[in-house]
Amino acid sequence: TLNSVRRRLPLIIDGPRGSGKSAALAHWLLSNRRDGFVFAHFVGCTADSADHWQLVRRLLLELQRCFDLETSGFGSSGLPSDREALVALLPVWLAIAAKEAPLTILLDGLDQLRDPASAALTWLPTGVPSNCSLILSSNSGTPLDGSLVRRGWDTAFCPIPPLDQDERETLA
């Protein structure tokens, strides 16, 4: 059952705007091939990327496609249309998929999500299965920080310091 799955904390990459979080995560993703299912979402790369409901739908559709998950009763799209049902389905499908393969889910730039209510993180599971790595990034000092602390994820922070002048010139 879902409750018997051991939960783990996400890794939270936190730092000031312009510190290179997205670049570091993209480099890590491209340089380190992971076994199993890998899902990466970079907020701000497309117009729809800043909509957290589209993010959840995209993740569920990828899980459905990769793990042939049951979609009967959800209509033609294969997913529930109700947002609460989407939120309820995500941890269930993560648990099912994690039994078949390791999962890596990278969500970059969560502080840039369009809807201010998304900072409460009610759309994101409170825990992930032990075979799932959840990597989140956010600018420090945003309302998202409070939600991460309330979830008990404050011990999962990996701060990235700002780039110094030489580092900025090298990157440019």
N, C-alpha and C positions, 0 to 999 in steps of 0.2 A: 504494500500500500504506500501511498504518498507519505504518510507520517513516519513510516519505518525507514525512509531514505535519510541517510546521514547528510546533514547540511554543512555547507562551508561558506566562509565569508568571501566577498568579492575583493579584488585588488582595485583600489581607488587611486588613480593618478591625479594629483592635485597640485596646482601651481598657478602663478599669475598668468594673465593673458600674454601671449607672445613668448612663453618660456620653452616652447618646442614640444609640448605634450603630444599634439597630433602628429608631428613629424616623427617623434620617437616611436609612437605606436604604429604608424604606417611602416616605418623601417623594421620594427620588430616583427610585424605581421608578414612582411615580404621576405625577411631573412630567416625566419624560423618556421619551417613547415611543421604543422601540427597534425597528428593523426586524428581521424574522425571528422566530425562536423565543425566547421569554422564559419562563424557569422560575424561580419564587421559592419558597423554602421557609423559613419562620420557625419554628425549633424552639421549642416551648412553646405554640404557638397551638392545638393540639389534643392529645388524649391520645396519638395515634399519631405525632405529629410528632417525638417524642424518640427514636424507634426508627430508627436509621440504615439498617436493612435495608428498612424501609417507605419511607424517603426514596429509596433507590436504585431500588426497584420503581416508585415513583410517577414518578420521572424517566424511567425506561425506558419505562413505559407512555405517557407524554406524547410521548416521541420516536417511539415506535411509531405512535401515533395521528396525529401531525402530519406524519410523513415516510413513512408507509405502509411501515414496515420489515418485513422478512421474519420471520415467526414460526413457520414450519413446523418441526415436530420439538420444539417446546417444550411441547406439551400444551394443554389447554383454556384456561389463563390467558394464553397467548401469551408467557410468559416462563419461563425455567428456574426450577425450584424450588430448585436447589442454589445456595447463597450464593456459592461460588467462581465458578460459571458466570455469575451476575449481575455480579460484579466484572469478569470477563473480557469480558463483553458491552458494558459501559458505554463504554470507550474506542473500541471498534469502531463502535458506533452514533453516538457523538459525531463521529467522523471522517466517517462517511457523511453525517450530517445537515449538518455544517459545509460540505460541498461544495455543498449545495443552498441554504443560507441562513445568515446570521449567527446565532450562538447566544449568548444571555446566560443564565448560570446563577448565581443568587444564593442562597447558603446562609447564613442568619443564625443565630447562637447555637450554633455547633458545640460549644462547651464544655458545653452543656446536654444533649447526647445522653445517653440513659439508660445505655447499656452503657459501662463504663469502657474496654473494649477499643477502642471506636470512636475514642478519642483518638489511636490509632496511625495512623489515616487509611488503613489498608490497603484500605478499601472505595472510596476515591476515586482516580481516575487520577493518576499522577505528573505528567502534563502534559496540556494540552488543545490541540486544533488551533488554528492561527493565526486562524481565523475564529470563535473561541469566547472569550467573556469569562467568566471564573470569578471571582465575587466572594464572599469568605468573611468572616464576622465571628466574633469570639471575645473573651471577656474575657481581659485580659492576666493573666499569671502562672498559667496553667493547664497541665496536662500536654500539652495540644494544642500549646503553643508549641514544645516540644521536637521534636514530629513535623514541624511546619512548617519548622524549622531544618534537620532531617535531610534533608528533601526539597530543600533549597536555596532555599526560598521566603522566607527571612528578609529578602531584599532587596525583597520585595513588600509589606512592612508599611506601612500607613498608620495611624499612631497617632491616636487621638481623645482629647484631654485630658478630664479630668472637668469636669462643669458647675460653675460657681461658684454662689454663693448666689443672685445676681440671675437667672441663667439658669434655675435650678430653680424660682424663684418665677414667672418668666414662663411657663414650660411648665405649671406647675400652674394 
